[in-house]
Amino acid sequence: MSTCGLYEASAKFAVKIGLPMKSGIGGGLLAIVPGEGAIACYSPALDNIGNPITGLVFVESLSQKLQLSIFR
C-alpha cells in the first residue's frame, strides 16, 4: 500500500504523511497505523489522479499532530 495505494501519487504521500494508504475512486481512503489500527474516511471530491482531496488533508493533519508516521 505504501508504494501503490494512491496511484501515481503514492511515493509523494508516503514521504509526506508516512502511513500506508489506499484510496478508492468512490472517495474512500484507508490509512494503516502499524501496530495501532486504521483510519478510514470518505471524501467524494477527487484530485486529478483519483485520490480524495479532503481525506488526504485530514489524514496528513492527523498523522502530523499525533506523530503517526512510520518514518519517524
mmCIF file as Biopython writes it, N, C-alpha, C and O atoms, coordinates in Angstrom:
data_model
#
loop_
_atom_site.group_PDB
_atom_site.id
_atom_site.type_symbol
_atom_site.label_atom_id
_atom_site.label_alt_id
_atom_site.label_comp_id
_atom_site.label_asym_id
_atom_site.label_entity_id
_atom_site.label_seq_id
_atom_site.pdbx_PDB_ins_code
_atom_site.Cartn_x
_atom_site.Cartn_y
_atom_site.Cartn_z
_atom_site.occupancy
_atom_site.B_iso_or_equiv
_atom_site.auth_seq_id
_atom_site.auth_asym_id
_atom_site.pdbx_PDB_model_num
ATOM 1   N N  . MET A ? 1  ? 0.813   -1.196 0.000   1.0 0.0 1  A 1 
ATOM 2   C CA . MET A ? 1  ? 0.000   0.000  0.000   1.0 0.0 1  A 1 
ATOM 3   C C  . MET A ? 1  ? 0.862   1.268  0.000   1.0 0.0 1  A 1 
ATOM 4   O O  . MET A ? 1  ? 0.459   2.298  -0.540  1.0 0.0 1  A 1 
ATOM 5   N N  . SER A ? 2  ? 2.030   1.186  0.599   1.0 0.0 2  A 1 
ATOM 6   C CA . SER A ? 2  ? 2.886   2.377  0.653   1.0 0.0 2  A 1 
ATOM 7   C C  . SER A ? 2  ? 3.363   2.810  -0.718  1.0 0.0 2  A 1 
ATOM 8   O O  . SER A ? 2  ? 3.584   3.997  -0.958  1.0 0.0 2  A 1 
ATOM 9   N N  . THR A ? 3  ? 3.524   1.848  -1.621  1.0 0.0 3  A 1 
ATOM 10  C CA . THR A ? 3  ? 4.106   2.183  -2.917  1.0 0.0 3  A 1 
ATOM 11  C C  . THR A ? 3  ? 3.107   2.275  -4.058  1.0 0.0 3  A 1 
ATOM 12  O O  . THR A ? 3  ? 3.469   2.731  -5.143  1.0 0.0 3  A 1 
ATOM 13  N N  . CYS A ? 4  ? 1.859   1.857  -3.853  1.0 0.0 4  A 1 
ATOM 14  C CA . CYS A ? 4  ? 0.927   1.915  -4.982  1.0 0.0 4  A 1 
ATOM 15  C C  . CYS A ? 4  ? -0.522  2.201  -4.581  1.0 0.0 4  A 1 
ATOM 16  O O  . CYS A ? 4  ? -1.388  2.212  -5.455  1.0 0.0 4  A 1 
ATOM 17  N N  . GLY A ? 5  ? -0.819  2.429  -3.322  1.0 0.0 5  A 1 
ATOM 18  C CA . GLY A ? 5  ? -2.196  2.609  -2.875  1.0 0.0 5  A 1 
ATOM 19  C C  . GLY A ? 5  ? -2.856  3.906  -3.298  1.0 0.0 5  A 1 
ATOM 20  O O  . GLY A ? 5  ? -4.082  4.013  -3.267  1.0 0.0 5  A 1 
ATOM 21  N N  . LEU A ? 6  ? -2.060  4.899  -3.697  1.0 0.0 6  A 1 
ATOM 22  C CA . LEU A ? 6  ? -2.610  6.192  -4.105  1.0 0.0 6  A 1 
ATOM 23  C C  . LEU A ? 6  ? -2.248  6.516  -5.555  1.0 0.0 6  A 1 
ATOM 24  O O  . LEU A ? 6  ? -1.986  7.668  -5.904  1.0 0.0 6  A 1 
ATOM 25  N N  . TYR A ? 7  ? -2.241  5.489  -6.380  1.0 0.0 7  A 1 
ATOM 26  C CA . TYR A ? 7  ? -1.948  5.641  -7.798  1.0 0.0 7  A 1 
ATOM 27  C C  . TYR A ? 7  ? -0.577  6.278  -8.006  1.0 0.0 7  A 1 
ATOM 28  O O  . TYR A ? 7  ? 0.372   5.893  -7.322  1.0 0.0 7  A 1 
ATOM 29  N N  . GLU A ? 8  ? -0.436  7.223  -8.908  1.0 0.0 8  A 1 
ATOM 30  C CA . GLU A ? 8  ? 0.859   7.831  -9.214  1.0 0.0 8  A 1 
ATOM 31  C C  . GLU A ? 8  ? 1.391   8.711  -8.083  1.0 0.0 8  A 1 
ATOM 32  O O  . GLU A ? 8  ? 2.574   9.049  -8.081  1.0 0.0 8  A 1 
ATOM 33  N N  . ALA A ? 9  ? 0.550   9.086  -7.129  1.0 0.0 9  A 1 
ATOM 34  C CA . ALA A ? 9  ? 0.964   9.966  -6.036  1.0 0.0 9  A 1 
ATOM 35  C C  . ALA A ? 9  ? 1.427   9.196  -4.804  1.0 0.0 9  A 1 
ATOM 36  O O  . ALA A ? 9  ? 1.683   9.809  -3.767  1.0 0.0 9  A 1 
ATOM 37  N N  . SER A ? 10 ? 1.540   7.895  -4.886  1.0 0.0 10 A 1 
ATOM 38  C CA . SER A ? 10 ? 1.880   7.067  -3.721  1.0 0.0 10 A 1 
ATOM 39  C C  . SER A ? 10 ? 3.196   7.467  -3.069  1.0 0.0 10 A 1 
ATOM 40  O O  . SER A ? 10 ? 3.253   7.614  -1.848  1.0 0.0 10 A 1 
ATOM 41  N N  . ALA A ? 11 ? 4.239   7.643  -3.842  1.0 0.0 11 A 1 
ATOM 42  C CA . ALA A ? 11 ? 5.550   7.986  -3.275  1.0 0.0 11 A 1 
ATOM 43  C C  . ALA A ? 11 ? 5.514   9.340  -2.574  1.0 0.0 11 A 1 
ATOM 44  O O  . ALA A ? 11 ? 6.079   9.497  -1.492  1.0 0.0 11 A 1 
ATOM 45  N N  . LYS A ? 12 ? 4.857   10.307 -3.182  1.0 0.0 12 A 1 
ATOM 46  C CA . LYS A ? 12 ? 4.759   11.653 -2.606  1.0 0.0 12 A 1 
ATOM 47  C C  . LYS A ? 12 ? 4.105   11.597 -1.228  1.0 0.0 12 A 1 
ATOM 48  O O  . LYS A ? 12 ? 4.618   12.177 -0.271  1.0 0.0 12 A 1 
ATOM 49  N N  . PHE A ? 13 ? 2.986   10.906 -1.128  1.0 0.0 13 A 1 
ATOM 50  C CA . PHE A ? 13 ? 2.265   10.864 0.137   1.0 0.0 13 A 1 
ATOM 51  C C  . PHE A ? 13 ? 2.892   9.898  1.130   1.0 0.0 13 A 1 
ATOM 52  O O  . PHE A ? 13 ? 2.703   10.059 2.336   1.0 0.0 13 A 1 
ATOM 53  N N  . ALA A ? 14 ? 3.629   8.905  0.662   1.0 0.0 14 A 1 
ATOM 54  C CA . ALA A ? 14 ? 4.343   8.013  1.578   1.0 0.0 14 A 1 
ATOM 55  C C  . ALA A ? 14 ? 5.336   8.819  2.410   1.0 0.0 14 A 1 
ATOM 56  O O  . ALA A ? 14 ? 5.461   8.608  3.617   1.0 0.0 14 A 1 
ATOM 57  N N  . VAL A ? 15 ? 6.035   9.735  1.765   1.0 0.0 15 A 1 
ATOM 58  C CA . VAL A ? 15 ? 7.005   10.576 2.457   1.0 0.0 15 A 1 
ATOM 59  C C  . VAL A ? 15 ? 6.304   11.678 3.243   1.0 0.0 15 A 1 
ATOM 60  O O  . VAL A ? 15 ? 6.674   11.954 4.384   1.0 0.0 15 A 1 
ATOM 61  N N  . LYS A ? 16 ? 5.309   12.304 2.653   1.0 0.0 16 A 1 
ATOM 62  C CA . LYS A ? 16 ? 4.637   13.449 3.263   1.0 0.0 16 A 1 
ATOM 63  C C  . LYS A ? 16 ? 3.812   13.057 4.490   1.0 0.0 16 A 1 
ATOM 64  O O  . LYS A ? 16 ? 3.837   13.766 5.496   1.0 0.0 16 A 1 
ATOM 65  N N  . ILE A ? 17 ? 3.083   11.941 4.426   1.0 0.0 17 A 1 
ATOM 66  C CA . ILE A ? 17 ? 2.190   11.526 5.506   1.0 0.0 17 A 1 
ATOM 67  C C  . ILE A ? 17 ? 2.807   10.408 6.333   1.0 0.0 17 A 1 
ATOM 68  O O  . ILE A ? 17 ? 2.663   10.396 7.556   1.0 0.0 17 A 1 
ATOM 69  N N  . GLY A ? 18 ? 3.481   9.484  5.698   1.0 0.0 18 A 1 
ATOM 70  C CA . GLY A ? 18 ? 4.184   8.438  6.419   1.0 0.0 18 A 1 
ATOM 71  C C  . GLY A ? 18 ? 3.343   7.258  6.862   1.0 0.0 18 A 1 
ATOM 72  O O  . GLY A ? 18 ? 3.727   6.540  7.785   1.0 0.0 18 A 1 
ATOM 73  N N  . LEU A ? 19 ? 2.200   7.043  6.221   1.0 0.0 19 A 1 
ATOM 74  C CA . LEU A ? 19 ? 1.354   5.892  6.527   1.0 0.0 19 A 1 
ATOM 75  C C  . LEU A ? 19 ? 0.993   5.165  5.240   1.0 0.0 19 A 1 
ATOM 76  O O  . LEU A ? 19 ? 0.765   5.811  4.217   1.0 0.0 19 A 1 
ATOM 77  N N  . PRO A ? 20 ? 0.935   3.842  5.265   1.0 0.0 20 A 1 
ATOM 78  C CA . PRO A ? 20 ? 0.439   3.112  4.099   1.0 0.0 20 A 1 
ATOM 79  C C  . PRO A ? 20 ? -1.041  3.431  3.901   1.0 0.0 20 A 1 
ATOM 80  O O  . PRO A ? 20 ? -1.824  3.341  4.847   1.0 0.0 20 A 1 
ATOM 81  N N  . MET A ? 21 ? -1.432  3.801  2.685   1.0 0.0 21 A 1 
ATOM 82  C CA . MET A ? 21 ? -2.818  4.194  2.426   1.0 0.0 21 A 1 
ATOM 83  C C  . MET A ? 21 ? -3.325  3.599  1.127   1.0 0.0 21 A 1 
ATOM 84  O O  . MET A ? 21 ? -2.554  3.281  0.222   1.0 0.0 21 A 1 
ATOM 85  N N  . LYS A ? 22 ? -4.637  3.455  1.056   1.0 0.0 22 A 1 
ATOM 86  C CA . LYS A ? 22 ? -5.312  3.016  -0.162  1.0 0.0 22 A 1 
ATOM 87  C C  . LYS A ? 22 ? -6.525  3.893  -0.369  1.0 0.0 22 A 1 
ATOM 88  O O  . LYS A ? 22 ? -7.331  4.080  0.543   1.0 0.0 22 A 1 
ATOM 89  N N  . SER A ? 23 ? -6.654  4.428  -1.559  1.0 0.0 23 A 1 
ATOM 90  C CA . SER A ? 23 ? -7.839  5.226  -1.889  1.0 0.0 23 A 1 
ATOM 91  C C  . SER A ? 23 ? -8.674  4.477  -2.914  1.0 0.0 23 A 1 
ATOM 92  O O  . SER A ? 23 ? -8.188  3.600  -3.629  1.0 0.0 23 A 1 
ATOM 93  N N  . GLY A ? 24 ? -9.919  4.845  -2.961  1.0 0.0 24 A 1 
ATOM 94  C CA . GLY A ? 24 ? -10.829 4.272  -3.938  1.0 0.0 24 A 1 
ATOM 95  C C  . GLY A ? 24 ? -11.437 5.364  -4.791  1.0 0.0 24 A 1 
ATOM 96  O O  . GLY A ? 24 ? -11.581 6.498  -4.334  1.0 0.0 24 A 1 
ATOM 97  N N  . ILE A ? 25 ? -11.790 5.049  -6.004  1.0 0.0 25 A 1 
ATOM 98  C CA . ILE A ? 25 ? -12.339 6.031  -6.935  1.0 0.0 25 A 1 
ATOM 99  C C  . ILE A ? 25 ? -13.676 6.608  -6.442  1.0 0.0 25 A 1 
ATOM 100 O O  . ILE A ? 25 ? -14.124 7.642  -6.937  1.0 0.0 25 A 1 
ATOM 101 N N  . GLY A ? 26 ? -14.307 5.946  -5.476  1.0 0.0 26 A 1 
ATOM 102 C CA . GLY A ? 26 ? -15.553 6.445  -4.887  1.0 0.0 26 A 1 
ATOM 103 C C  . GLY A ? 26 ? -15.337 7.472  -3.800  1.0 0.0 26 A 1 
ATOM 104 O O  . GLY A ? 26 ? -16.309 8.036  -3.299  1.0 0.0 26 A 1 
ATOM 105 N N  . GLY A ? 27 ? -14.078 7.741  -3.409  1.0 0.0 27 A 1 
ATOM 106 C CA . GLY A ? 27 ? -13.784 8.753  -2.398  1.0 0.0 27 A 1 
ATOM 107 C C  . GLY A ? 27 ? -13.361 8.201  -1.057  1.0 0.0 27 A 1 
ATOM 108 O O  . GLY A ? 27 ? -13.098 8.972  -0.135  1.0 0.0 27 A 1 
ATOM 109 N N  . GLY A ? 28 ? -13.288 6.904  -0.920  1.0 0.0 28 A 1 
ATOM 110 C CA . GLY A ? 28 ? -12.860 6.309  0.340   1.0 0.0 28 A 1 
ATOM 111 C C  . GLY A ? 28 ? -11.347 6.344  0.482   1.0 0.0 28 A 1 
ATOM 112 O O  . GLY A ? 28 ? -10.614 6.296  -0.506  1.0 0.0 28 A 1 
ATOM 113 N N  . LEU A ? 29 ? -10.895 6.426  1.712   1.0 0.0 29 A 1 
ATOM 114 C CA . LEU A ? 29 ? -9.463  6.426  1.996   1.0 0.0 29 A 1 
ATOM 115 C C  . LEU A ? 29 ? -9.231  5.623  3.267   1.0 0.0 29 A 1 
ATOM 116 O O  . LEU A ? 29 ? -9.909  5.830  4.273   1.0 0.0 29 A 1 
ATOM 117 N N  . LEU A ? 30 ? -8.276  4.713  3.217   1.0 0.0 30 A 1 
ATOM 118 C CA . LEU A ? 30 ? -7.921  3.887  4.355   1.0 0.0 30 A 1 
ATOM 119 C C  . LEU A ? 30 ? -6.426  4.033  4.603   1.0 0.0 30 A 1 
ATOM 120 O O  . LEU A ? 30 ? -5.614  3.801  3.707   1.0 0.0 30 A 1 
ATOM 121 N N  . ALA A ? 31 ? -6.068  4.418  5.823   1.0 0.0 31 A 1 
ATOM 122 C CA . ALA A ? 31 ? -4.665  4.524  6.224   1.0 0.0 31 A 1 
ATOM 123 C C  . ALA A ? 31 ? -4.429  3.541  7.357   1.0 0.0 31 A 1 
ATOM 124 O O  . ALA A ? 31 ? -5.247  3.429  8.270   1.0 0.0 31 A 1 
ATOM 125 N N  . ILE A ? 32 ? -3.324  2.839  7.300   1.0 0.0 32 A 1 
ATOM 126 C CA . ILE A ? 32 ? -2.977  1.869  8.323   1.0 0.0 32 A 1 
ATOM 127 C C  . ILE A ? 32 ? -1.907  2.460  9.237   1.0 0.0 32 A 1 
ATOM 128 O O  . ILE A ? 32 ? -0.895  2.981  8.768   1.0 0.0 32 A 1 
ATOM 129 N N  . VAL A ? 33 ? -2.140  2.372  10.541  1.0 0.0 33 A 1 
ATOM 130 C CA . VAL A ? 33 ? -1.152  2.769  11.539  1.0 0.0 33 A 1 
ATOM 131 C C  . VAL A ? 33 ? -0.628  1.456  12.133  1.0 0.0 33 A 1 
ATOM 132 O O  . VAL A ? 33 ? -1.260  0.887  13.023  1.0 0.0 33 A 1 
ATOM 133 N N  . PRO A ? 34 ? 0.516   0.975  11.650  1.0 0.0 34 A 1 
ATOM 134 C CA . PRO A ? 34 ? 1.013   -0.340 12.066  1.0 0.0 34 A 1 
ATOM 135 C C  . PRO A ? 34 ? 1.083   -0.493 13.591  1.0 0.0 34 A 1 
ATOM 136 O O  . PRO A ? 34 ? 1.606   0.367  14.299  1.0 0.0 34 A 1 
ATOM 137 N N  . GLY A ? 35 ? 0.546   -1.597 14.062  1.0 0.0 35 A 1 
ATOM 138 C CA . GLY A ? 35 ? 0.549   -1.891 15.483  1.0 0.0 35 A 1 
ATOM 139 C C  . GLY A ? 35 ? -0.490  -1.160 16.295  1.0 0.0 35 A 1 
ATOM 140 O O  . GLY A ? 35 ? -0.611  -1.393 17.497  1.0 0.0 35 A 1 
ATOM 141 N N  . GLU A ? 36 ? -1.252  -0.271 15.656  1.0 0.0 36 A 1 
ATOM 142 C CA . GLU A ? 36 ? -2.239  0.543  16.362  1.0 0.0 36 A 1 
ATOM 143 C C  . GLU A ? 36 ? -3.656  0.357  15.836  1.0 0.0 36 A 1 
ATOM 144 O O  . GLU A ? 36 ? -4.582  0.133  16.616  1.0 0.0 36 A 1 
ATOM 145 N N  . GLY A ? 37 ? -3.831  0.446  14.529  1.0 0.0 37 A 1 
ATOM 146 C CA . GLY A ? 37 ? -5.171  0.354  13.948  1.0 0.0 37 A 1 
ATOM 147 C C  . GLY A ? 37 ? -5.213  0.988  12.567  1.0 0.0 37 A 1 
ATOM 148 O O  . GLY A ? 37 ? -4.238  0.968  11.816  1.0 0.0 37 A 1 
ATOM 149 N N  . ALA A ? 38 ? -6.365  1.545  12.262  1.0 0.0 38 A 1 
ATOM 150 C CA . ALA A ? 38 ? -6.570  2.130  10.937  1.0 0.0 38 A 1 
ATOM 151 C C  . ALA A ? 38 ? -7.372  3.422  11.048  1.0 0.0 38 A 1 
ATOM 152 O O  . ALA A ? 38 ? -8.092  3.649  12.020  1.0 0.0 38 A 1 
ATOM 153 N N  . ILE A ? 39 ? -7.228  4.257  10.030  1.0 0.0 39 A 1 
ATOM 154 C CA . ILE A ? 39 ? -8.007  5.488  9.903   1.0 0.0 39 A 1 
ATOM 155 C C  . ILE A ? 39 ? -8.744  5.380  8.582   1.0 0.0 39 A 1 
ATOM 156 O O  . ILE A ? 39 ? -8.128  5.159  7.539   1.0 0.0 39 A 1 
ATOM 157 N N  . ALA A ? 40 ? -10.045 5.532  8.621   1.0 0.0 40 A 1 
ATOM 158 C CA . ALA A ? 40 ? -10.845 5.485  7.396   1.0 0.0 40 A 1 
ATOM 159 C C  . ALA A ? 40 ? -11.652 6.765  7.294   1.0 0.0 40 A 1 
ATOM 160 O O  . ALA A ? 40 ? -12.161 7.268  8.296   1.0 0.0 40 A 1 
ATOM 161 N N  . CYS A ? 41 ? -11.767 7.287  6.097   1.0 0.0 41 A 1 
ATOM 162 C CA . CYS A ? 41 ? -12.588 8.476  5.887   1.0 0.0 41 A 1 
ATOM 163 C C  . CYS A ? 41 ? -13.151 8.451  4.464   1.0 0.0 41 A 1 
ATOM 164 O O  . CYS A ? 41 ? -12.738 7.660  3.616   1.0 0.0 41 A 1 
ATOM 165 N N  . TYR A ? 42 ? -14.093 9.336  4.246   1.0 0.0 42 A 1 
ATOM 166 C CA . TYR A ? 42 ? -14.759 9.440  2.948   1.0 0.0 42 A 1 
ATOM 167 C C  . TYR A ? 42 ? -14.780 10.894 2.531   1.0 0.0 42 A 1 
ATOM 168 O O  . TYR A ? 42 ? -15.166 11.766 3.310   1.0 0.0 42 A 1 
ATOM 169 N N  . SER A ? 43 ? -14.372 11.153 1.319   1.0 0.0 43 A 1 
ATOM 170 C CA . SER A ? 43 ? -14.332 12.500 0.767   1.0 0.0 43 A 1 
ATOM 171 C C  . SER A ? 43 ? -14.576 12.392 -0.736  1.0 0.0 43 A 1 
ATOM 172 O O  . SER A ? 43 ? -13.668 12.015 -1.477  1.0 0.0 43 A 1 
ATOM 173 N N  . PRO A ? 44 ? -15.791 12.716 -1.202  1.0 0.0 44 A 1 
ATOM 174 C CA . PRO A ? 44 ? -16.129 12.467 -2.611  1.0 0.0 44 A 1 
ATOM 175 C C  . PRO A ? 44 ? -15.377 13.311 -3.642  1.0 0.0 44 A 1 
ATOM 176 O O  . PRO A ? 44 ? -15.263 12.898 -4.796  1.0 0.0 44 A 1 
ATOM 177 N N  . ALA A ? 45 ? -14.864 14.479 -3.254  1.0 0.0 45 A 1 
ATOM 178 C CA . ALA A ? 45 ? -14.134 15.309 -4.225  1.0 0.0 45 A 1 
ATOM 179 C C  . ALA A ? 45 ? -12.746 14.701 -4.459  1.0 0.0 45 A 1 
ATOM 180 O O  . ALA A ? 45 ? -11.977 14.518 -3.516  1.0 0.0 45 A 1 
ATOM 181 N N  . LEU A ? 46 ? -12.434 14.393 -5.712  1.0 0.0 46 A 1 
ATOM 182 C CA . LEU A ? 46 ? -11.179 13.744 -6.062  1.0 0.0 46 A 1 
ATOM 183 C C  . LEU A ? 46 ? -10.223 14.697 -6.769  1.0 0.0 46 A 1 
ATOM 184 O O  . LEU A ? 46 ? -10.655 15.625 -7.452  1.0 0.0 46 A 1 
ATOM 185 N N  . ASP A ? 47 ? -8.922  14.464 -6.603  1.0 0.0 47 A 1 
ATOM 186 C CA . ASP A ? 47 ? -7.945  15.242 -7.359  1.0 0.0 47 A 1 
ATOM 187 C C  . ASP A ? 47 ? -7.837  14.655 -8.768  1.0 0.0 47 A 1 
ATOM 188 O O  . ASP A ? 47 ? -8.551  13.706 -9.094  1.0 0.0 47 A 1 
ATOM 189 N N  . ASN A ? 48 ? -6.960  15.202 -9.599  1.0 0.0 48 A 1 
ATOM 190 C CA . ASN A ? 48 ? -6.867  14.749 -10.992 1.0 0.0 48 A 1 
ATOM 191 C C  . ASN A ? 48 ? -6.307  13.331 -11.130 1.0 0.0 48 A 1 
ATOM 192 O O  . ASN A ? 48 ? -6.395  12.736 -12.204 1.0 0.0 48 A 1 
ATOM 193 N N  . ILE A ? 49 ? -5.738  12.790 -10.065 1.0 0.0 49 A 1 
ATOM 194 C CA . ILE A ? 49 ? -5.207  11.421 -10.097 1.0 0.0 49 A 1 
ATOM 195 C C  . ILE A ? 49 ? -6.276  10.414 -9.664  1.0 0.0 49 A 1 
ATOM 196 O O  . ILE A ? 49 ? -6.226  9.248  -10.053 1.0 0.0 49 A 1 
ATOM 197 N N  . GLY A ? 50 ? -7.241  10.867 -8.859  1.0 0.0 50 A 1 
ATOM 198 C CA . GLY A ? 50 ? -8.302  9.983  -8.377  1.0 0.0 50 A 1 
ATOM 199 C C  . GLY A ? 50 ? -8.296  9.758  -6.885  1.0 0.0 50 A 1 
ATOM 200 O O  . GLY A ? 50 ? -8.966  8.850  -6.393  1.0 0.0 50 A 1 
ATOM 201 N N  . ASN A ? 51 ? -7.541  10.575 -6.148  1.0 0.0 51 A 1 
ATOM 202 C CA . ASN A ? 51 ? -7.475  10.458 -4.695  1.0 0.0 51 A 1 
ATOM 203 C C  . ASN A ? 51 ? -8.366  11.504 -4.027  1.0 0.0 51 A 1 
ATOM 204 O O  . ASN A ? 51 ? -8.502  12.614 -4.540  1.0 0.0 51 A 1 
ATOM 205 N N  . PRO A ? 52 ? -8.977  11.159 -2.883  1.0 0.0 52 A 1 
ATOM 206 C CA . PRO A ? 52 ? -9.878  12.095 -2.192  1.0 0.0 52 A 1 
ATOM 207 C C  . PRO A ? 52 ? -9.107  13.265 -1.567  1.0 0.0 52 A 1 
ATOM 208 O O  . PRO A ? 52 ? -8.255  13.065 -0.702  1.0 0.0 52 A 1 
ATOM 209 N N  . ILE A ? 53 ? -9.411  14.460 -2.006  1.0 0.0 53 A 1 
ATOM 210 C CA . ILE A ? 53 ? -8.676  15.660 -1.602  1.0 0.0 53 A 1 
ATOM 211 C C  . ILE A ? 53 ? -8.763  15.902 -0.094  1.0 0.0 53 A 1 
ATOM 212 O O  . ILE A ? 53 ? -7.738  15.961 0.586   1.0 0.0 53 A 1 
ATOM 213 N N  . THR A ? 54 ? -9.960  16.041 0.417   1.0 0.0 54 A 1 
ATOM 214 C CA . THR A ? 54 ? -10.139 16.350 1.835   1.0 0.0 54 A 1 
ATOM 215 C C  . THR A ? 54 ? -9.672  15.201 2.720   1.0 0.0 54 A 1 
ATOM 216 O O  . THR A ? 54 ? -9.139  15.437 3.805   1.0 0.0 54 A 1 
ATOM 217 N N  . GLY A ? 55 ? -9.862  13.981 2.281   1.0 0.0 55 A 1 
ATOM 218 C CA . GLY A ? 55 ? -9.398  12.828 3.042   1.0 0.0 55 A 1 
ATOM 219 C C  . GLY A ? 55 ? -7.891  12.845 3.242   1.0 0.0 55 A 1 
ATOM 220 O O  . GLY A ? 55 ? -7.404  12.542 4.331   1.0 0.0 55 A 1 
ATOM 221 N N  . LEU A ? 56 ? -7.159  13.194 2.208   1.0 0.0 56 A 1 
ATOM 222 C CA . LEU A ? 56 ? -5.703  13.265 2.313   1.0 0.0 56 A 1 
ATOM 223 C C  . LEU A ? 56 ? -5.258  14.386 3.245   1.0 0.0 56 A 1 
ATOM 224 O O  . LEU A ? 56 ? -4.309  14.224 4.012   1.0 0.0 56 A 1 
ATOM 225 N N  . VAL A ? 57 ? -5.941  15.516 3.177   1.0 0.0 57 A 1 
ATOM 226 C CA . VAL A ? 57 ? -5.626  16.635 4.075   1.0 0.0 57 A 1 
ATOM 227 C C  . VAL A ? 57 ? -5.881  16.219 5.523   1.0 0.0 57 A 1 
ATOM 228 O O  . VAL A ? 57 ? -5.075  16.497 6.410   1.0 0.0 57 A 1 
ATOM 229 N N  . PHE A ? 58 ? -7.018  15.546 5.751   1.0 0.0 58 A 1 
ATOM 230 C CA . PHE A ? 58 ? -7.366  15.093 7.096   1.0 0.0 58 A 1 
ATOM 231 C C  . PHE A ? 58 ? -6.332  14.107 7.646   1.0 0.0 58 A 1 
ATOM 232 O O  . PHE A ? 58 ? -5.855  14.277 8.768   1.0 0.0 58 A 1 
ATOM 233 N N  . VAL A ? 59 ? -5.987  13.090 6.876   1.0 0.0 59 A 1 
ATOM 234 C CA . VAL A ? 59 ? -5.045  12.074 7.336   1.0 0.0 59 A 1 
ATOM 235 C C  . VAL A ? 59 ? -3.653  12.681 7.535   1.0 0.0 59 A 1 
ATOM 236 O O  . VAL A ? 59 ? -2.955  12.319 8.482   1.0 0.0 59 A 1 
ATOM 237 N N  . GLU A ? 60 ? -3.249  13.587 6.666   1.0 0.0 60 A 1 
ATOM 238 C CA . GLU A ? 60 ? -1.955  14.250 6.834   1.0 0.0 60 A 1 
ATOM 239 C C  . GLU A ? 60 ? -1.919  15.041 8.141   1.0 0.0 60 A 1 
ATOM 240 O O  . GLU A ? 60 ? -0.952  14.952 8.897   1.0 0.0 60 A 1 
ATOM 241 N N  . SER A ? 61 ? -2.963  15.806 8.401   1.0 0.0 61 A 1 
ATOM 242 C CA . SER A ? 61 ? -3.037  16.601 9.620   1.0 0.0 61 A 1 
ATOM 243 C C  . SER A ? 61 ? -3.016  15.709 10.867  1.0 0.0 61 A 1 
ATOM 244 O O  . SER A ? 61 ? -2.285  15.982 11.818  1.0 0.0 61 A 1 
ATOM 245 N N  . LEU A ? 62 ? -3.806  14.664 10.854  1.0 0.0 62 A 1 
ATOM 246 C CA . LEU A ? 62 ? -3.866  13.737 11.984  1.0 0.0 62 A 1 
ATOM 247 C C  . LEU A ? 62 ? -2.515  13.049 12.199  1.0 0.0 62 A 1 
ATOM 248 O O  . LEU A ? 62 ? -2.056  12.916 13.334  1.0 0.0 62 A 1 
ATOM 249 N N  . SER A ? 63 ? -1.892  12.621 11.125  1.0 0.0 63 A 1 
ATOM 250 C CA . SER A ? 63 ? -0.597  11.953 11.209  1.0 0.0 63 A 1 
ATOM 251 C C  . SER A ? 63 ? 0.460   12.871 11.806  1.0 0.0 63 A 1 
ATOM 252 O O  . SER A ? 63 ? 1.274   12.440 12.623  1.0 0.0 63 A 1 
ATOM 253 N N  . GLN A ? 64 ? 0.449   14.131 11.401  1.0 0.0 64 A 1 
ATOM 254 C CA . GLN A ? 64 ? 1.431   15.082 11.922  1.0 0.0 64 A 1 
ATOM 255 C C  . GLN A ? 64 ? 1.168   15.414 13.383  1.0 0.0 64 A 1 
ATOM 256 O O  . GLN A ? 64 ? 2.095   15.436 14.192  1.0 0.0 64 A 1 
ATOM 257 N N  . LYS A ? 65 ? -0.089  15.672 13.724  1.0 0.0 65 A 1 
ATOM 258 C CA . LYS A ? 65 ? -0.433  16.043 15.101  1.0 0.0 65 A 1 
ATOM 259 C C  . LYS A ? 65 ? -0.163  14.911 16.090  1.0 0.0 65 A 1 
ATOM 260 O O  . LYS A ? 65 ? 0.285   15.162 17.208  1.0 0.0 65 A 1 
ATOM 261 N N  . LEU A ? 66 ? -0.428  13.681 15.692  1.0 0.0 66 A 1 
ATOM 262 C CA . LEU A ? 66 ? -0.253  12.530 16.581  1.0 0.0 66 A 1 
ATOM 263 C C  . LEU A ? 66 ? 1.072   11.795 16.357  1.0 0.0 66 A 1 
ATOM 264 O O  . LEU A ? 66 ? 1.329   10.770 16.989  1.0 0.0 66 A 1 
ATOM 265 N N  . GLN A ? 67 ? 1.909   12.318 15.459  1.0 0.0 67 A 1 
ATOM 266 C CA . GLN A ? 67 ? 3.208   11.731 15.139  1.0 0.0 67 A 1 
ATOM 267 C C  . GLN A ? 67 ? 3.082   10.239 14.795  1.0 0.0 67 A 1 
ATOM 268 O O  . GLN A ? 67 ? 3.712   9.387  15.422  1.0 0.0 67 A 1 
ATOM 269 N N  . LEU A ? 68 ? 2.263   9.950  13.798  1.0 0.0 68 A 1 
ATOM 270 C CA . LEU A ? 68 ? 1.974   8.582  13.411  1.0 0.0 68 A 1 
ATOM 271 C C  . LEU A ? 68 ? 2.870   8.044  12.296  1.0 0.0 68 A 1 
ATOM 272 O O  . LEU A ? 68 ? 2.815   6.852  11.992  1.0 0.0 68 A 1 
ATOM 273 N N  . SER A ? 69 ? 3.676   8.879  11.694  1.0 0.0 69 A 1 
ATOM 274 C CA . SER A ? 69 ? 4.484   8.456  10.549  1.0 0.0 69 A 1 
ATOM 275 C C  . SER A ? 69 ? 5.342   7.245  10.883  1.0 0.0 69 A 1 
ATOM 276 O O  . SER A ? 69 ? 5.945   7.177  11.954  1.0 0.0 69 A 1 
ATOM 277 N N  . ILE A ? 70 ? 5.393   6.303  9.974   1.0 0.0 70 A 1 
ATOM 278 C CA . ILE A ? 70 ? 6.246   5.132  10.164  1.0 0.0 70 A 1 
ATOM 279 C C  . ILE A ? 70 ? 7.712   5.478  9.920   1.0 0.0 70 A 1 
ATOM 280 O O  . ILE A ? 70 ? 8.586   4.648  10.171  1.0 0.0 70 A 1 
ATOM 281 N N  . PHE A ? 71 ? 7.998   6.681  9.438   1.0 0.0 71 A 1 
ATOM 282 C CA . PHE A ? 71 ? 9.359   7.103  9.142   1.0 0.0 71 A 1 
ATOM 283 C C  . PHE A ? 71 ? 9.972   7.978  10.236  1.0 0.0 71 A 1 
ATOM 284 O O  . PHE A ? 71 ? 11.040  8.553  10.025  1.0 0.0 71 A 1 
ATOM 285 N N  . ARG A ? 72 ? 9.339   8.092  11.374  1.0 0.0 72 A 1 
ATOM 286 C CA . ARG A ? 72 ? 9.892   8.932  12.442  1.0 0.0 72 A 1 
ATOM 287 C C  . ARG A ? 72 ? 10.824  8.168  13.315  1.0 0.0 72 A 1 
ATOM 288 O O  . ARG A ? 72 ? 11.378  8.725  14.263  1.0 0.0 72 A 1 
#
